Amino acid sequence: MQLLILLILILVIFLGSFGYMTVQYQLERQALKDEVLP
């Protein structure tokens, strides 16, 4: 039972960090677009 909880915890952390990286990537792209446009 503890192993299942541990796996779920790892999965949540992995998905959370992946989502955070995706958001950061989108924000960087948006910032670059804003810099290019006058």
Helices and strands as residue ranges (DSSP letters): H 2-36
